[in-house]
C-alpha cells in the first residue's frame, strides 16, 4: 500500500489532500518536529537522505518533492482527473503552477519567516541591531517581492477564472495551497478578494477536510 511519511505542519498535508481527492487507499507514517528547533526528526533520513517531508513510498518507489509527488499521483491514479488535457494551454498553466509554488512563491515566504525568527529569538544584547537589520531587509527585499507575487496571483484568478489551471480544480490548486495558506496566516491576503475566495473554496472541499482529519493539527501561523 502507498505510504505517506507525514510530518506535522508540513507540505505533506498537500499529499494527503491529493490522495483524498483521488480516493486512493494509503497509510500514514507519522513524524513530529522537534519542539525547539522545529526540524524534522533524524528518522526521516532512513526514508530519504535529505530527511525532509513529504516523502511517499509506493511499492519499491520512493518519491520526494511535493510537485513531483502530485504529478506522480495524478498520472498514476488520476484516470484523467485533476489535470488538464496534455498539449492544451490549460496544461501549460498547470505545469507552470506546479513548479511556481515552490520555485518562486515559497522562497520569499521562507525569508520572511527567517527574519521574523531573527527578530524574536536573537540574544537580548544584540536584538536591537538584529531587528534593525531584519526590518531593513524585509522593507527593501522581502515585502516588495511578496507583494509582487500575491498581486500576480490575484490578477491570474481575475483573468482566468475560479481555478489556477483553468475552469476545473486541479493538482495545481493543491500545490499552491501551502504557500497561499502560509501567506494568509501572516495576514497577507487582505484586499485580495480572489485569493481569499479561492482559499475559502479549497478549505471547504470534503477531501480537504478529510485530509485534515487524517493528518492532524495543521497550523502555519
C-alpha positions as a Markdown table, in Angstrom:
| # | Residue | x | y | z |
|---|---|---|---|---|
| 1 | Unk | 0.0 | 0.0 | 0.0 |
| 2 | Unk | 1.1 | 3.6 | -0.6 |
| 3 | Unk | 2.6 | 5.2 | 2.5 |
| 4 | Unk | 2.8 | 8.9 | 3.2 |
| 5 | Unk | 5.7 | 9.8 | 5.6 |
| 6 | Unk | 3.8 | 12.7 | 7.2 |
| 7 | Unk | 5.5 | 15.4 | 9.2 |
| 8 | Unk | 3.2 | 17.7 | 11.2 |
| 9 | Unk | 2.6 | 21.2 | 9.9 |
| 10 | Unk | 4.4 | 20.5 | 6.7 |
| 11 | Unk | 4.0 | 20.3 | 2.9 |
| 12 | Unk | 3.0 | 16.6 | 3.2 |
| 13 | Unk | -0.6 | 17.8 | 4.2 |
| 14 | Unk | -1.0 | 18.6 | 0.4 |
| 15 | Unk | -0.2 | 15.0 | -0.4 |
| 16 | Unk | -2.8 | 13.7 | 2.0 |
| 17 | Unk | -5.3 | 16.1 | 0.4 |
| 18 | Unk | -4.5 | 14.9 | -3.1 |
| 19 | Unk | -4.9 | 11.3 | -2.1 |
| 20 | Unk | -8.3 | 12.0 | -0.6 |
| 21 | Unk | -9.4 | 13.8 | -3.8 |
| 22 | Unk | -8.2 | 10.8 | -5.8 |
| 23 | Unk | -9.8 | 8.2 | -3.4 |
| 24 | Unk | -6.5 | 6.2 | -3.3 |
| 25 | Unk | -6.0 | 3.9 | -0.2 |
| 26 | Unk | -3.0 | 4.9 | 1.8 |
| 27 | Unk | -1.4 | 4.6 | 5.2 |
| 28 | Unk | 0.4 | 7.3 | 7.2 |
| 29 | Unk | 3.8 | 7.0 | 8.9 |
| 30 | Unk | 3.9 | 10.0 | 11.4 |
| 31 | Unk | 6.8 | 12.1 | 12.3 |
| 32 | Unk | 6.9 | 15.0 | 14.8 |
| 33 | Unk | 9.0 | 18.2 | 14.6 |
| 34 | Unk | 11.5 | 19.0 | 17.3 |
| 35 | Unk | 9.6 | 21.3 | 19.6 |
| 36 | Unk | 12.6 | 23.7 | 19.9 |
| 37 | Unk | 14.2 | 23.7 | 16.5 |
| 38 | Unk | 11.0 | 22.8 | 14.5 |
| 39 | Unk | 13.2 | 20.5 | 12.4 |
| 40 | Unk | 12.1 | 17.0 | 11.2 |
| 41 | Unk | 13.4 | 14.1 | 13.2 |
| 42 | Unk | 16.5 | 12.2 | 12.0 |
| 43 | Unk | 14.4 | 9.1 | 11.5 |
| 44 | Unk | 13.1 | 10.6 | 8.2 |
| 45 | Unk | 16.6 | 10.2 | 6.8 |
| 46 | Unk | 16.0 | 6.4 | 6.8 |
| 47 | Unk | 13.3 | 7.0 | 4.2 |
| 48 | Unk | 15.1 | 9.7 | 2.1 |
| 49 | Unk | 18.7 | 11.0 | 2.5 |
| 50 | Unk | 17.6 | 14.6 | 2.9 |
| 51 | Unk | 15.3 | 13.8 | 5.9 |
| 52 | Unk | 12.5 | 16.1 | 4.8 |
| 53 | Unk | 8.8 | 15.7 | 4.2 |
| 54 | Unk | 6.9 | 15.0 | 2.1 |
| 55 | Unk | 8.1 | 11.5 | 1.1 |
| 56 | Unk | 5.9 | 8.8 | -0.3 |
| 57 | Unk | 6.7 | 5.2 | -0.8 |
| 58 | Unk | 4.6 | 3.2 | -3.3 |
| 59 | Unk | 5.8 | -0.3 | -3.8 |
| 60 | Unk | 9.5 | -0.2 | -4.5 |
| 61 | Unk | 9.4 | 3.5 | -5.4 |
| 62 | Unk | 10.3 | 6.4 | -3.1 |
| 63 | Unk | 9.3 | 9.8 | -4.1 |
| 64 | Unk | 10.2 | 13.2 | -2.6 |
| 65 | Unk | 9.3 | 16.9 | -3.5 |
| 66 | Unk | 5.7 | 17.9 | -3.4 |
| 67 | Unk | 5.3 | 18.8 | -7.1 |
| 68 | Unk | 6.9 | 15.5 | -8.3 |
| 69 | Unk | 4.7 | 13.5 | -5.9 |
| 70 | Unk | 1.5 | 15.2 | -7.0 |
| 71 | Unk | 2.4 | 14.7 | -10.7 |
| 72 | Unk | 3.1 | 11.0 | -10.0 |
| 73 | Unk | -0.2 | 10.5 | -8.1 |
| 74 | Unk | -2.3 | 12.2 | -10.8 |
| 75 | Unk | -0.6 | 10.4 | -13.6 |
| 76 | Unk | -0.7 | 7.0 | -11.9 |
| 77 | Unk | -4.1 | 7.1 | -10.2 |
| 78 | Unk | -6.0 | 10.1 | -11.7 |
| 79 | Unk | -7.5 | 8.5 | -14.8 |
| 80 | Unk | -7.7 | 11.8 | -16.5 |
| 81 | Unk | -8.8 | 13.7 | -13.4 |
| 82 | Unk | -7.2 | 16.7 | -11.7 |
| 83 | Unk | -5.0 | 17.6 | -14.7 |
| 84 | Unk | -5.9 | 19.4 | -18.0 |
| 85 | Unk | -5.5 | 17.6 | -21.3 |
| 86 | Unk | -1.9 | 17.5 | -22.3 |
| 87 | Unk | -1.0 | 19.8 | -25.2 |
| 88 | Unk | -3.6 | 22.4 | -24.2 |
| 89 | Unk | -2.9 | 26.0 | -22.9 |
| 90 | Unk | -4.5 | 24.9 | -19.6 |
| 91 | Unk | -1.9 | 22.1 | -19.3 |
| 92 | Unk | 0.9 | 24.6 | -19.8 |
| 93 | Unk | -0.6 | 26.7 | -17.0 |
| 94 | Unk | -1.0 | 23.6 | -14.8 |
| 95 | Unk | 2.7 | 22.6 | -15.3 |
| 96 | Unk | 3.8 | 26.2 | -14.6 |
| 97 | Unk | 1.9 | 26.5 | -11.3 |
| 98 | Unk | 3.2 | 23.1 | -10.1 |
| 99 | Unk | 6.7 | 24.4 | -10.3 |
| 100 | Unk | 6.0 | 28.0 | -9.4 |
| 101 | Unk | 4.6 | 27.2 | -6.0 |
| 102 | Unk | 7.9 | 26.0 | -4.6 |
| 103 | Unk | 10.4 | 27.5 | -7.0 |
| 104 | Unk | 9.1 | 31.1 | -6.9 |
| 105 | Unk | 6.5 | 31.7 | -4.3 |
| 106 | Unk | 7.9 | 29.8 | -1.3 |
| 107 | Unk | 11.4 | 31.5 | -1.1 |
| 108 | Unk | 10.2 | 35.0 | -0.1 |
| 109 | Unk | 7.7 | 33.5 | 2.4 |
| 110 | Unk | 10.6 | 31.5 | 3.9 |
| 111 | Unk | 12.8 | 34.6 | 4.0 |
| 112 | Unk | 10.1 | 36.4 | 5.9 |
| 113 | Unk | 9.8 | 33.6 | 8.4 |
| 114 | Unk | 13.6 | 33.5 | 8.9 |
| 115 | Unk | 13.8 | 37.2 | 9.5 |
| 116 | Unk | 10.8 | 37.2 | 11.8 |
| 117 | Unk | 12.5 | 34.5 | 13.9 |
| 118 | Unk | 15.7 | 36.5 | 14.0 |
| 119 | Unk | 13.8 | 39.4 | 15.5 |
| 120 | Unk | 12.1 | 37.2 | 18.1 |
| 121 | Unk | 15.0 | 34.9 | 19.1 |
| 122 | Unk | 18.2 | 37.0 | 18.8 |
| 123 | Unk | 20.1 | 37.3 | 22.1 |
| 124 | Unk | 18.9 | 40.2 | 24.2 |
| 125 | Unk | 22.1 | 42.3 | 23.8 |
| 126 | Unk | 22.2 | 42.2 | 20.0 |
| 127 | Unk | 18.4 | 42.2 | 19.5 |
| 128 | Unk | 18.0 | 45.9 | 18.6 |
| 129 | Unk | 20.7 | 45.6 | 15.9 |
| 130 | Unk | 19.3 | 42.3 | 14.6 |
| 131 | Unk | 15.8 | 43.8 | 14.5 |
| 132 | Unk | 17.0 | 46.9 | 12.6 |
| 133 | Unk | 18.9 | 44.8 | 10.0 |
| 134 | Unk | 15.9 | 42.4 | 9.7 |
| 135 | Unk | 13.4 | 45.3 | 9.2 |
| 136 | Unk | 15.6 | 46.9 | 6.5 |
| 137 | Unk | 16.0 | 43.6 | 4.6 |
| 138 | Unk | 12.2 | 43.0 | 4.8 |
| 139 | Unk | 11.4 | 46.5 | 3.7 |
| 140 | Unk | 13.8 | 46.6 | 0.7 |
| 141 | Unk | 13.6 | 42.9 | -0.5 |
| 142 | Unk | 11.1 | 40.6 | 1.2 |
| 143 | Unk | 7.9 | 42.7 | 1.4 |
| 144 | Unk | 8.0 | 44.1 | -2.1 |
| 145 | Unk | 8.7 | 40.7 | -3.5 |
| 146 | Unk | 5.8 | 39.1 | -1.7 |
| 147 | Unk | 3.5 | 41.9 | -2.8 |
| 148 | Unk | 4.5 | 41.4 | -6.4 |
| 149 | Unk | 3.8 | 37.6 | -6.2 |
| 150 | Unk | 0.5 | 38.0 | -4.4 |
| 151 | Unk | -0.7 | 40.7 | -6.8 |
| 152 | Unk | 0.3 | 38.4 | -9.6 |
| 153 | Unk | -1.7 | 35.5 | -8.2 |
| 154 | Unk | -4.7 | 37.8 | -7.6 |
| 155 | Unk | -4.6 | 39.0 | -11.2 |
| 156 | Unk | -4.3 | 35.5 | -12.6 |
| 157 | Unk | -7.5 | 34.4 | -10.8 |
| 158 | Unk | -9.2 | 37.6 | -12.0 |
| 159 | Unk | -8.2 | 36.9 | -15.6 |
| 160 | Unk | -8.6 | 33.1 | -15.9 |
| 161 | Unk | -11.4 | 32.2 | -13.5 |
| 162 | Unk | -12.0 | 30.2 | -10.4 |
| 163 | Unk | -9.0 | 27.9 | -10.5 |
| 164 | Unk | -5.4 | 28.4 | -11.4 |
| 165 | Unk | -5.1 | 26.0 | -14.3 |
| 166 | Unk | -8.4 | 26.7 | -16.0 |
| 167 | Unk | -12.1 | 26.2 | -15.4 |
| 168 | Unk | -11.6 | 23.0 | -13.3 |
| 169 | Unk | -9.9 | 22.3 | -10.0 |
| 170 | Unk | -6.6 | 20.5 | -10.5 |
| 171 | Unk | -3.5 | 19.4 | -8.7 |
| 172 | Unk | -2.0 | 22.8 | -9.3 |
| 173 | Unk | -4.5 | 24.2 | -6.8 |
| 174 | Unk | -3.4 | 21.6 | -4.3 |
| 175 | Unk | 0.2 | 22.5 | -4.9 |
| 176 | Unk | -0.4 | 26.2 | -4.4 |
| 177 | Unk | -2.4 | 25.7 | -1.2 |
| 178 | Unk | 0.6 | 25.5 | 1.1 |
| 179 | Unk | 2.3 | 28.9 | 0.2 |
| 180 | Unk | -1.0 | 30.7 | -0.1 |
| 181 | Unk | -2.2 | 29.4 | 3.3 |
| 182 | Unk | 1.1 | 30.4 | 4.7 |
| 183 | Unk | 0.6 | 33.9 | 3.3 |
| 184 | Unk | -2.9 | 34.0 | 4.7 |
| 185 | Unk | -1.6 | 33.1 | 8.2 |
| 186 | Unk | 0.6 | 36.1 | 8.1 |
| 187 | Unk | -2.2 | 38.4 | 7.1 |
| 188 | Unk | -1.0 | 38.9 | 3.6 |
| 189 | Unk | -4.3 | 38.3 | 1.7 |
| 190 | Unk | -6.0 | 41.5 | 2.9 |
| 191 | Unk | -7.6 | 43.3 | 0.0 |
| 192 | Unk | -7.1 | 40.3 | -2.3 |
| 193 | Unk | -10.7 | 39.0 | -2.7 |
| 194 | Unk | -10.0 | 36.5 | -5.4 |
| 195 | Unk | -7.3 | 34.8 | -3.4 |
| 196 | Unk | -9.4 | 34.9 | -0.3 |
| 197 | Unk | -12.3 | 33.4 | -2.1 |
| 198 | Unk | -10.1 | 30.7 | -3.6 |
| 199 | Unk | -8.7 | 29.8 | -0.2 |
| 200 | Unk | -12.2 | 29.5 | 1.3 |
| 201 | Unk | -13.3 | 27.2 | -1.5 |
| 202 | Unk | -10.4 | 24.8 | -1.2 |
| 203 | Unk | -10.8 | 24.6 | 2.5 |
| 204 | Unk | -14.5 | 23.8 | 2.1 |
| 205 | Unk | -13.8 | 20.8 | -0.1 |
| 206 | Unk | -14.7 | 17.5 | 1.6 |
| 207 | Unk | -11.4 | 15.9 | 0.6 |
| 208 | Unk | -9.5 | 18.8 | 2.2 |
| 209 | Unk | -11.4 | 18.3 | 5.4 |
| 210 | Unk | -10.8 | 14.5 | 5.4 |
| 211 | Unk | -7.1 | 15.2 | 4.9 |
| 212 | Unk | -7.0 | 17.4 | 8.0 |
| 213 | Unk | -8.7 | 14.7 | 10.0 |
| 214 | Unk | -6.1 | 12.2 | 8.8 |
| 215 | Unk | -3.1 | 14.5 | 9.2 |
| 216 | Unk | -3.9 | 16.1 | 12.5 |
| 217 | Unk | -3.4 | 19.7 | 13.6 |
| 218 | Unk | -2.2 | 22.0 | 10.8 |
| 219 | Unk | -1.1 | 25.5 | 11.8 |
| 220 | Unk | 1.1 | 27.6 | 9.6 |
| 221 | Unk | 1.0 | 30.8 | 11.8 |
